Amino acid sequence: MNLSDIKSLDSQYFLQVFGERAPVCFVRGEGATLYDQDGKAYTDLFAGIAVNSLGYNHPAVTDAIIAQAKAGVLHTSNIYYVEPQAQLAELLCKHTFADRVFFSNSGAEANEGAMKLACKYFYAQGSKRHKIISADHSFHGRTLATVAATGHDYYQEPFRALLPKGFTQVPYNDLDALKTAIDDETAAIMLEPMQGEGGVTPGNGEYLKAVRALCDAHGILLIFDEVQTGVCRTGSLYCYQQYDVIPDIMTSAKGLGCGFPIGAVLASEKVASKISKGDHGSTFGGNTFACAVSLSAMRYMIDNDFSAVAKEKGAYLMNALKAIDSSKILEVRGMGMLIGIQLPADFPAGALMGKLLKRGFVAGTASGNVLRLAPPLILSYEEMDAFVAALKAELE
Ligand SMILES: Cc1ncc(COP(=O)(O)O)c(C=O)c1O
């Protein structure tokens, strides 16, 4: 099919939640390069929104997919033991604060699980604590509870009548606002250590440490949503490890399957011990196929120290972007390979993204007129140089 045929099918039959899309359909990928139907090559600096961390057709992903498909077992049921599920849970626990893991199919589902864990933790103790405080400009997903936790009116307004109660948002990086919002029904504070969708805004180190202390002082739980920041992307396996602030519960998704859908909620034994049979579950969550692929990708990234790779390449890219002399770049910020380029209001990030696409480079945007980069971590230095040159040319 050519692009205009696909476009007309999409516009007639697909629910129009994505509106008019970028005018390209990728059909093949290799390394950090995507190819459209005409064979035109694009260098990817967005990885499907921080998902395809090993790029395209990486053996650690492709071979695991083929091997598991050939074994014939994609899914059994969580009634039975699932070998790669147990192994992936062990791997995640060995490399994080967590003692136990539950797998989901997406980031939003992982966050739902995290909030249920927090609620059950207090319920099991006969406590009335159940409310969740999150941050303005946060993004936690598209289910009703995660929309209620997401700090954007835009996402909440049409669904307000159905949104669960017990959610409040406060300004990010503002400790006083958080102190004021806590009451004797607060169960947890849920934050991204660095906000992704909200504009690539790193958490302030002192703030995050103070939030941990505040949680301890009140006996409430700290949830980190690392759906976007996790899995080596920011220069450590999980971003909290660079802040040295340990959460009680953490969520992961996106890069966890390097393109294969999987999410996870990770918890300390303190929290996990309050969860009983029947409190949570999933048909597809933790299925053999997803866990086998994620296990292979995660082992590869850990064994080859992709945290260090993301840190080094991210620093290189960030420095090259900061060196661009243009009045259109107000700030370059981020951590590792999650970078935001702040543009002025009269220079829309969406339009710049479209122009870069025409030049053969895939980038993204974030709220607040930010051009967002979340490249595959296998992106080469030459590819980074080529992108910076293209951006420079476009800004000139
Ligand atoms: C921080 C964060 N949490 C949750 C989500 C939702 O993840 P999913 O789209 O897999 O449900 C996202 C997606 O962008 C995210 O960035």
The ligand as a Gaussian input file, in Angstrom:
#p B3LYP/6-31G(d) Opt

LIG

0 1
 C        6.328000       8.709000      32.882000
 C        5.280000       7.930000      32.153000
 N        4.425000       7.177000      32.850000
 C        3.477000       6.441000      32.248000
 C        3.342000       6.452000      30.876000
 C        2.275000       5.617000      30.221000
 O        2.840000       4.505000      29.622000
 P        1.993000       3.654000      28.548000
 O        1.739000       4.545000      27.383000
 O        2.884000       2.475000      28.242000
 O        0.735000       3.238000      29.233000
 C        4.217000       7.236000      30.101000
 C        4.077000       7.279000      28.631000
 O        4.544000       8.168000      27.972000
 C        5.218000       7.981000      30.761000
 O        6.069000       8.744000      30.071000

